[in-house]
């Protein structure tokens, strides 16, 4: 298994103090999270792994729905923020590219994994671990970068702007060769703002690679959604909705069952 890039943890350590503002954006609050909420089963009295919990914004929402939550994140600073935000949940700093040895077999009912796969060069380890820790008929809900969106970013060498990235410049850095859609390829984005620069490291993969990895891990994919503006979103955020519709959806969400 490839070693994880330490810059991923550094990237999110730097963002920990601002993560609430980022998650409070309309595209996350009014598009992404409602989509995931529809995909999640009833969480009352269920044990849930929030895999890539960030600063605990969604961990708290899950706990409010009656779940017993374990939050895991690679960023030490994010875990500290999460512990303060959701004190009744359990949190561990851990790399999802490595075995989750502190979680027992078949001890989790639901795994929610938001935008982690795009930071991992390979998916076999996290998916095998999710399959191991999930109970029989356990549910996996995932959001990740939309492969078509990421391919467009790497091909064009620029990140599409929507107006939500106020005063932030995105500089895309790719390899010297033209991208191949069916390859798993690394790219970096330097997010530059007045306060400094933050580099994010990502891996893009094809739709086939994403879905095949999930199926090969023993999951049956039940639902796939690409969050796009509905009529309410278009009414409340007309300019943002138009900007979002001018390029492929940034995210793809799915529900799978063990």
Secondary structure, DSSP 8 states (H G I E B T S, - for coil): -----HHHHHHHHHHGGGHHHHHTSHIIIIIIHHHHHHHS---TT-EEEEET-TTSHHHHHHHHTT-EEEEEES-HHHHHHHHHH-TTSEEEE--TTS--TTS-TT-EEEEEEES-GGG-S--HHHHHHHHHHEEEEEEEEEEEE-HHHHHHHHHHTS----S-STT-EEEEE--SS---TTS-EEEEEEEEETTEEEEEEEEE--HHHHHHHHHHTT-EEEEEE-----HHHHHH-HHHHHHHTTS--SEEEEEEE-
